[in-house]
Amino acid sequence: LNYRTPEETRRWASALLAGVEISDLDGSVDDEKGYRSVISGPDPQFSPVKSFDAEVKTIKKWIQGIRSEGGDRVICVAARTNSECESYSEALEANGIEAFRITSTQHDIDDPSPIRLATMHRIKGLEFDHVCLAGLGSLHWDGMDEERRERERCLLHVAATRTKNSLLVTADSESFHP
């Protein structure tokens, strides 16, 4: 049973793993039989974008929508690489969105005000009220060998399931085919 991630996001993330053998850590293969979430939430949103600037505007609008609902919510924008995180951080800050980078040496803080920016690898084991997986158009799925493709799909699964509420995925629609 999953007690953190909404069922709608869990289903989306699990679909990424179709055909991938996952160890159950006891020497067998996990079949996901009976795997479900006990909470419900919004369907994951996929926003195809045509440029980095359009993507930043989409993310900003999503953040503003969450904040307009009131309450202290921790929002994380996760990207594939540190350099991508830095680019999103700079662009969001230039658009008036305060950001805090979570890195291997800089851990999360108690203040929910700034959005978090981190790599998808770094958010493993963490949880946030809302998660955006940004820049997935930079992954060139068609050129990957099968082993790397499976690793990337597993990483996306882990990153997507860090949310306790909404998930936004931004990518160039032509290149996002995990």
C-alpha positions in Angstrom: 0.0 0.0 0.0 1.2 3.5 -0.8 0.2 6.0 1.8 1.9 9.1 0.2 1.1 9.3 -3.5 -2.4 9.7 -5.0 -3.7 6.7 -6.8 -3.9 8.6 -10.1 -0.1 9.5 -9.9 0.8 6.0 -8.8 -1.0 4.5 -11.8 0.8 6.9 -14.2 4.2 6.2 -12.6 3.6 2.5 -12.6 2.7 2.5 -16.3 6.2 3.8 -16.9 7.5 0.5 -15.6 5.5 -1.7 -18.0 7.8 -4.5 -19.1 10.6 -3.6 -16.7 11.6 -6.4 -14.2 11.9 -4.9 -10.7 13.5 -6.9 -7.9 11.4 -7.3 -4.7 14.7 -7.3 -2.8 14.0 -10.9 -1.7 15.3 -12.6 -4.8 12.1 -12.5 -6.8 10.5 -10.1 -9.3 7.9 -7.7 -8.0 4.7 -8.1 -10.0 2.9 -5.1 -8.5 -0.2 -7.3 -7.9 -2.3 -5.4 -5.4 -0.1 -2.3 -5.4 -2.4 0.6 -4.8 -2.6 3.9 -3.1 -5.0 4.6 -0.2 -5.4 8.3 -1.2 -6.9 10.0 -4.3 -5.8 13.2 -5.9 -5.7 15.0 -9.2 -4.6 13.3 -12.4 -1.0 14.1 -13.4 -0.8 16.9 -15.9 1.4 16.7 -19.0 2.3 20.0 -20.5 4.0 19.9 -23.9 6.1 23.0 -24.4 7.9 24.5 -27.4 10.7 26.3 -25.6 12.4 26.8 -22.3 10.7 30.2 -21.8 7.3 28.6 -22.5 8.1 25.8 -20.0 9.1 28.3 -17.3 5.9 30.2 -17.8 3.9 26.9 -17.5 5.7 26.0 -14.3 5.2 29.5 -12.9 1.5 29.4 -13.7 1.2 25.9 -12.0 3.0 27.3 -8.9 0.8 30.3 -8.7 -2.3 28.1 -9.0 -1.2 26.0 -6.0 -0.3 29.1 -4.0 -3.7 30.7 -4.8 -5.3 27.8 -2.9 -3.6 29.1 0.3 -1.9 27.1 3.0 1.8 26.2 3.4 2.6 23.7 0.6 6.0 22.5 -0.3 6.5 22.5 -4.1 9.5 20.8 -5.8 10.6 21.2 -9.4 12.9 18.3 -10.3 15.1 18.2 -13.3 17.4 15.5 -14.7 20.8 17.3 -14.1 22.3 19.9 -11.8 22.9 22.3 -14.7 19.2 22.0 -15.7 18.3 22.7 -12.0 20.4 25.8 -12.1 18.8 27.0 -15.3 15.3 26.5 -13.9 16.3 28.2 -10.6 17.6 31.2 -12.4 14.6 31.5 -14.7 12.1 31.1 -11.9 13.8 33.6 -9.7 13.9 36.0 -12.6 10.1 35.5 -12.8 9.6 36.3 -9.1 9.5 32.7 -7.8 11.9 32.2 -4.8 13.8 28.9 -5.1 15.9 26.8 -2.8 18.3 24.2 -4.2 18.4 20.8 -2.6 21.8 19.3 -3.3 24.0 16.5 -1.9 25.5 19.0 0.5 22.5 21.3 1.0 19.5 19.5 2.6 15.9 20.6 2.7 14.7 23.4 5.0 11.6 23.8 7.2 10.4 27.0 5.4 7.7 26.0 2.8 8.0 29.5 1.1 10.6 28.9 -1.6 10.0 26.2 -4.1 12.5 23.4 -4.0 14.7 22.6 -7.0 16.6 19.3 -7.1 17.7 16.6 -9.4 15.4 13.6 -9.8 18.1 11.5 -8.2 18.3 13.8 -5.2 14.6 13.7 -4.3 14.6 9.9 -3.9 13.4 9.3 -0.3 11.9 12.7 0.1 8.3 13.9 -0.3 6.6 17.1 -1.3 3.1 18.4 -1.5 3.4 19.0 -5.3 6.1 17.9 -7.8 7.0 19.1 -11.3 9.2 16.9 -13.4 10.7 19.5 -15.7 12.7 19.3 -18.9 11.9 15.8 -19.9 12.3 16.8 -23.5 16.1 16.8 -23.0 16.0 13.0 -22.7 16.5 11.4 -26.1 14.5 8.2 -25.6 14.9 7.0 -29.2 18.7 7.0 -29.0 18.9 5.1 -25.7 19.9 1.5 -25.3 17.3 -0.6 -23.5 19.2 -0.8 -20.2 19.6 3.0 -19.9 16.0 3.4 -21.0 14.8 1.2 -18.1 17.0 3.1 -15.6 15.5 6.4 -16.8 12.0 5.0 -16.6 12.7 3.8 -13.0 14.1 7.2 -12.1 10.9 8.9 -13.4 8.8 6.5 -11.4 10.6 7.3 -8.2 10.6 11.1 -8.9 6.9 11.1 -9.8 5.9 9.3 -6.6 7.5 11.9 -4.4 4.3 13.9 -4.5 1.5 13.9 -2.0 -0.8 15.8 -4.3 -0.3 17.0 -7.8 2.2 16.1 -10.5 3.1 18.3 -13.5 5.3 16.9 -16.3 6.8 19.3 -18.8 8.5 18.2 -22.0 8.8 18.7 -25.7 5.9 16.4 -26.7 7.8 15.1 -29.7 10.6 13.7 -27.6 8.8 12.4 -24.5 8.2 8.7 -25.2 9.5 6.7 -22.2 
